[in-house]
Amino acid sequence: QVQLVESGGGLVQVGGSLRLSCAASGTIFRLNTMGWYRQAPGKQRELVADITSGGISNYADSGKGRFTISRDNAKNTVLLQMNSVKPEDTAVYFCKYERTFLRPEVYWGQGTQVTVSS
């Protein structure tokens, strides 16, 4: 019932900035959490940051102080501003939607590649 489309990935130099965008469409419930996860080759998918429909954000230690997550509820969009990127930020970044009302439902985007060059 929910489709997620990510955009904004690409190649960026060490220390540079990048902004990822995720647009959700379909049956969007008012109470939900949206976020960004990433997966590097040979590693598990890990949380980058997420944010509730009430605006409460949560960051993994890897991005604290460098990344900022925000959302526009009217547009059902979540953004991830990535500053001071590092080579270890290289990964496929996935958008996640989780309904936090009634029975839990989780949806994933197809992912967008972020590559940080040294």
PEVEN-V658953 format. One record per pair of residues at least 24 apart in sequence whose ideal C-beta (glycine too) atoms are under 8 Angstrom apart, sorted by sequence separation. I is the first residue (numbers start at 0). GAP is how many residues later the second one is. D is the distance in Angstrom with one decimal. If there is no record, write none. Layout:
i=I gap=GAP d=D
i=I gap=GAP d=D
//
This chain:
i=1 gap=24 d=4.3
i=89 gap=24 d=6.4
i=0 gap=25 d=4.9
i=1 gap=25 d=6.4
i=88 gap=25 d=6.4
i=89 gap=25 d=5.2
i=0 gap=26 d=4.1
i=1 gap=26 d=6.7
i=61 gap=26 d=7.7
i=89 gap=26 d=4.9
i=50 gap=27 d=6.5
i=61 gap=27 d=8.0
i=88 gap=27 d=5.1
i=87 gap=28 d=7.8
i=84 gap=29 d=7.8
i=86 gap=29 d=5.0
i=85 gap=30 d=6.3
i=86 gap=30 d=7.8
i=48 gap=31 d=6.5
i=84 gap=31 d=4.8
i=86 gap=31 d=5.4
i=47 gap=32 d=6.8
i=81 gap=32 d=7.5
i=35 gap=33 d=6.8
i=34 gap=34 d=7.0
i=33 gap=37 d=6.1
i=35 gap=42 d=7.4
i=34 gap=43 d=7.1
i=33 gap=44 d=4.2
i=35 gap=44 d=4.7
i=47 gap=45 d=7.0
i=49 gap=46 d=7.1
i=52 gap=47 d=7.8
i=27 gap=48 d=5.2
i=39 gap=48 d=7.9
i=42 gap=48 d=7.9
i=51 gap=48 d=7.3
i=44 gap=49 d=6.9
i=39 gap=50 d=6.4
i=24 gap=51 d=6.8
i=37 gap=51 d=7.8
i=39 gap=51 d=4.2
i=22 gap=52 d=7.2
i=23 gap=52 d=4.2
i=38 gap=52 d=5.7
i=39 gap=52 d=7.8
i=22 gap=53 d=6.5
i=23 gap=53 d=7.2
i=37 gap=53 d=3.9
i=38 gap=53 d=5.3
i=22 gap=54 d=5.1
i=23 gap=54 d=7.7
i=37 gap=54 d=6.6
i=21 gap=55 d=6.6
i=37 gap=55 d=4.8
i=38 gap=55 d=7.0
i=20 gap=56 d=6.3
i=21 gap=56 d=4.9
i=36 gap=56 d=7.2
i=37 gap=56 d=7.0
i=20 gap=57 d=7.7
i=21 gap=57 d=7.6
i=35 gap=57 d=5.7
i=36 gap=57 d=4.9
i=20 gap=58 d=5.5
i=21 gap=58 d=8.0
i=35 gap=58 d=7.1
i=19 gap=59 d=6.8
i=20 gap=59 d=8.0
i=35 gap=59 d=6.2
i=36 gap=59 d=5.8
i=18 gap=60 d=6.2
i=19 gap=60 d=4.3
i=34 gap=60 d=7.6
i=35 gap=60 d=7.2
i=18 gap=61 d=7.0
i=33 gap=61 d=7.0
i=34 gap=61 d=5.0
i=18 gap=62 d=5.2
i=19 gap=62 d=7.0
i=33 gap=62 d=6.6
i=18 gap=63 d=6.9
i=32 gap=63 d=8.0
i=33 gap=63 d=5.3
i=34 gap=63 d=8.0
i=16 gap=64 d=7.2
i=17 gap=64 d=4.6
i=32 gap=64 d=7.8
i=33 gap=64 d=7.6
i=16 gap=65 d=6.2
i=31 gap=65 d=6.2
i=32 gap=65 d=4.8
i=16 gap=66 d=4.8
i=31 gap=66 d=6.2
i=16 gap=67 d=7.6
i=17 gap=67 d=6.4
i=31 gap=67 d=5.3
i=32 gap=67 d=5.6
i=16 gap=68 d=7.0
i=30 gap=68 d=7.2
i=31 gap=68 d=5.7
i=14 gap=69 d=5.8
i=15 gap=69 d=5.8
i=30 gap=69 d=4.9
i=31 gap=69 d=7.4
i=14 gap=70 d=6.9
i=28 gap=70 d=5.1
i=30 gap=70 d=3.9
i=13 gap=71 d=6.6
i=23 gap=71 d=7.9
i=29 gap=71 d=7.3
i=13 gap=72 d=6.5
i=28 gap=72 d=5.2
i=38 gap=72 d=7.8
i=11 gap=73 d=5.7
i=13 gap=73 d=6.3
i=19 gap=73 d=5.8
i=21 gap=73 d=3.5
i=23 gap=73 d=5.6
i=28 gap=73 d=7.9
i=19 gap=75 d=8.0
i=37 gap=76 d=7.6
i=8 gap=84 d=6.3
i=5 gap=87 d=6.8
i=21 gap=87 d=6.0
i=5 gap=88 d=7.2
i=5 gap=89 d=4.9
i=4 gap=90 d=7.9
i=3 gap=91 d=4.6
i=3 gap=92 d=7.7
i=19 gap=92 d=6.4
i=3 gap=93 d=5.8
i=19 gap=94 d=7.5
i=1 gap=95 d=5.3
i=17 gap=96 d=6.3
i=15 gap=100 d=7.8
i=11 gap=102 d=7.2
i=13 gap=102 d=6.0
i=1 gap=103 d=7.5
i=3 gap=103 d=5.9
i=5 gap=103 d=4.6
i=8 gap=103 d=3.3
i=9 gap=103 d=7.5
i=11 gap=103 d=7.3
i=12 gap=103 d=7.3
i=13 gap=103 d=6.8
i=0 gap=104 d=7.6
i=2 gap=104 d=7.5
i=3 gap=104 d=6.7
i=4 gap=104 d=6.3
i=5 gap=104 d=7.0
i=7 gap=104 d=6.5
i=8 gap=104 d=4.9
i=9 gap=104 d=7.1
i=10 gap=104 d=4.9
i=11 gap=104 d=5.7
i=12 gap=104 d=5.4
i=13 gap=104 d=5.9
i=1 gap=105 d=4.4
i=3 gap=105 d=3.6
i=4 gap=105 d=7.8
i=5 gap=105 d=6.5
i=6 gap=105 d=6.4
i=8 gap=105 d=4.9
i=9 gap=105 d=7.3
i=11 gap=105 d=7.2
i=3 gap=106 d=7.9
i=5 gap=106 d=4.2
i=10 gap=106 d=6.2
//
